Amino acid sequence: GPLMAVELQNNIIIHWKPHGVPLRFKEMPITNLHYINNEIDEIAGGPNAVVVFTFNAHRVFHPLTFYVHEVAKIRQSVVALLRRAPETTVIIKSGNTAGRK
């Protein structure tokens, strides 16, 4: 990545980017790795923009305080995006942290 898919019939463009280490790819230039909040900060947004991201996968191996800190940074970026462009749709998939100590 980053990767892009285009569906012309419905005028849909999908951009996929890895968000940071650790990744399972054998070759990934470090310049292609960005934190989710930094990527959200770069999005203009608008009525035809949909931002979708999953957040959790390898975070389960870190202390819960690290997870909370990362979620807080992402929340700040999402709030700023929605202030810039309130018509933007944001979809977030997160893991279940119940039962973690």
Beta strands, then each sheet from edge to edge (+ up, - down):
strand 1: 3-7
strand 2: 12-16
strand 3: 50-55
strand 4: 89-94
sheet 1: 1+ 2-
sheet 2: 3+ 4+
end
